[in-house]
Amino acid sequence: MTYYVYIIQSQKNESYYIGTTRNLSDRIERHNQGRSKFTKAKRPWKLVYSKEYPDRSSAMKREYAIKRRKSKDYISKLIEEFSSG
């Protein structure tokens, strides 16, 4: 089953949230409806990056790898690559 790693950006304060999901459009909608405790206060959100993975394990490994970097420069590079291609 396909999974996605995604990055959304708050339109309120430009912060990022990184996550994993099976249904990308539904998950973004849930963030924007305030149905996610962590992202509720920073709505609205826009999708700035997503990448498809063949299984949950691969997607979660990638999510954690991105989070471990703790680098806005690295996230900006991912977003730039996503936007251009």
N, C-alpha and C positions, 0 to 999 in steps of 0.2 A: 504494500500500500504506500502511496506517495505521501511524503511529508515535505513541509516547507520551513525554512529558516527565514525569518523576516525581521526587518527593522522598520519601526514607525517613528515619526518625528512629531513632537507636540507643536501645534501651531500657536500654543499659548506661550511657551517659554523655550522652544527649540530643543528640548531634551529628547533623548532617544530611549526607545524600549526595544529590546531584542527578545524574540520568542520563537517557538516552534509550534506548528499546527498542521492538521490534515486538511482543513478547509480554510484557505486564506481569506477569501472574501467575507465569510461568516465571522472569522476571528477579528478582522479589522472593524466590522460593524459592531461587534460586542464591545470592543475598546471604545468606540465612539458613542455608544449608548450608555456608557458608564457601568457596564456589567463586569468590569475587571477592577478589583479593589486598588491595585497599584497604579493603574493609569487613569482612573476616574477623575481625579482632580486636575489633570493636565489636558483635558479634551479641548478642542478636537485634535485628532491624529491623522497623519497622512502616511501612506505606505511609501517608503523611499528605497527599499531594497527587499528582494526576495530571491530565493534560490531553492530549486526542487531537489529532493533527495529520495532515493528508492525505499528507504525504511526509517523508522523512528530512531533507531540507534545512530545511524549516520547523521541524521539531522540534529540530534541532541549533542553529539560530539562536536559538530560544527558550531552550534549555538554556544556551547561552553568555551570553545576555542576563541570565538570572537569576544566573549565576555571577559575571558582571562587577559586579553590584550589591554583592556581598560584604556584604550587610546581613541580619542576623537579623530585624530589624523587617520588612523586605520579605518575607522568607520566611514569617514569622509571619502577615502579611497574606494571602499566597497560601493558606496552610493554612486560615486562618479562612474565606476565601471558598469554598474547596473543601468544608470541613466543613458549611457552612451551605447549600450549594446543590447 
